């Protein structure tokens, strides 16, 4: 039974991507990483916005 659940999750997981963006803090000047899981068709828009 568990194999069927895992197989169904893997097929739907291909529609999403984990993106990691580098951001610099205005207050301290330190760099931080922001990671999100977004749909694959929105990846270019995610990196285009600042």
C-alpha positions in Angstrom: 0.0 0.0 0.0 2.8 2.4 0.8 4.4 1.9 -2.6 1.3 3.2 -4.3 1.2 6.3 -2.2 4.9 7.1 -2.9 4.4 6.5 -6.6 1.5 8.9 -6.8 3.5 11.6 -4.9 6.4 11.3 -7.2 4.4 11.9 -10.3 2.8 15.1 -8.9 6.2 16.3 -7.5 7.6 16.9 -11.0 5.4 19.9 -11.4 7.2 21.8 -8.7 10.7 23.1 -8.3 12.7 24.2 -5.3 14.4 27.5 -6.0 17.1 29.2 -3.9 17.7 32.9 -4.2 20.6 34.9 -2.6 19.5 38.0 -0.8 21.6 40.7 0.9 20.3 42.2 4.1 20.1 46.0 4.1 20.6 46.2 7.8 23.7 44.0 8.3 25.0 43.5 4.8 25.1 39.7 5.3 23.9 37.4 2.6 21.0 35.0 3.3 19.4 32.3 1.2 15.6 32.2 0.6 14.3 28.9 -0.7 10.8 28.2 -1.9 8.9 25.5 -3.7 7.0 26.9 -6.6 5.4 25.5 -9.8 7.9 24.9 -12.6 6.1 27.3 -15.0 6.7 30.2 -12.5 10.5 29.8 -12.1 11.5 32.5 -14.6 9.1 35.0 -13.1 10.4 34.3 -9.6 14.0 35.1 -10.6 13.0 38.1 -12.8 11.3 40.0 -9.9 13.5 41.6 -7.3 
